[in-house]
Every structure is written in C-alpha cells, then in structure tokens.
C-alpha cells in the first residue's frame, strides 16, 4: 500500500498501535521518540484526510442528527383548551354530582 492511498481507518489503526507502544513500559526512549514523531505525522495526515474534523466532531454531529430525528418523530403536543378538556371537566362534574 502506498502512502497516497491510505484510508482514514488505516491511519486510525496505526495510531492505536503507536499509542500502545507509547504506554508500553518496556519500550526504550528512542522507540518512544520515534513513535511520537510518527504519531504527529499520522494525526496531521488524518486531519487533512477528514477535512480537519476529528472523530469527536463527527460523533457530535451524529448525536445532533439523531436527536433531531427523534424530535421529528414525536407527535406534536396537544393544544391547551381543546374540546377534550371541556368534555373531561364536564364528565368530572357529572360524576361528582351523581356521587352525592
């Protein structure tokens, strides 16, 4: 695979491998320094590939879209003072009158 046809997922997979190397206590300082430099290069490539959007940005936008869809699927609230309110009050008045 050449450097020009890397996908965003390939870059993310390489970044995860580098992160595991950085947290490895047995890694030498030179290995960690090389991993940090490679990590910075891959992160800049990932930013350019995704147009500057991070995964957090994409998840935020996905959450917003899901929330908007949920709100669109809910029925509109019943208006106050429609005829059912009056029928309910009338039924309650009659029921109380019949109890006495």
N, C-alpha and C positions, 0 to 999 in steps of 0.2 A: 504494500500500500504506500503510495507516495504521499508526501506531506500536503499536497493540494487537495486530495480527496478524502480528508478526514471528516467524519461527521461529528456533530456536537456530542452524541452519545459516546463515541470513541474517545474524545477528549475528556469527557467526564469520567470514563472508566480509568484512563491513565491518571487523572488527578486523584482518584480514590486509591490507586496503587501507590502513588507518591505520598499521600497522607499516611498510609500505613507504614511506609518506610520512615517517615519523619517521627512517628511515635514509637518506633522500634528502639528499645534501649541498647540493643547490640550493634546498631549502626554507628559507624565512625563519623567524626566531624566532617571529613571530606565528602562522604556519601550524603550526609545531610545537607551540606552546602550545595552540592550538585543537584540534589532533589529540590531544594528551594528555588534555585535558578530555573530549573525545568518547569517547576510549578508556576512560577511567574510568567514564563513564556506561554505555557498552555492556557493559563487563565486569560491572558491578553488575546490569544487566538480564539478562545471560546467567546469572549465578549464581542470580538469582531464578527465571528460567525453568527451569533444570535442577535446582532444589531445592538449590542450594549445592554440587552435585557438579561437579568440574572434569573435563576430558577425561582427565586423568591418573588420577583416581579410577575413571572408567568403564573405562579400559584395564586398570587393576589388577584390577578385579573380573572383567573378561572373561578375563584371563590365569588367574586363580584358577579360574574355571569350566572353562576348557579343561583345566587341569591335573587337576581333579577328574574330568572325563570320561575323560581318558587313563588315570588310575589305576583307574577303574571298569571300563574295557575290558580291562585286563590280567588274565590268568588268575591265580588265587591261587597262591602259591609251594607247591611240593611239600613235604609234611611230611617231617621227618627220620625215618629209621628205618622207612620203609615196606617192603613186601616186595620192591620192585625193588632196593633197596640190598643186601638179603641175596642176591638172585639174582646181582647183579653180582659181589659178593665170592666167591660160590661158583663162578661161571664163571671168575673170575681164578685161583682156587686150582686148579681142574681144569686150566686151560690151562698154568699153571706146572708142574704135576705131569706133564703129558704131554710137555713140552719136555725134561724131564730124563730 
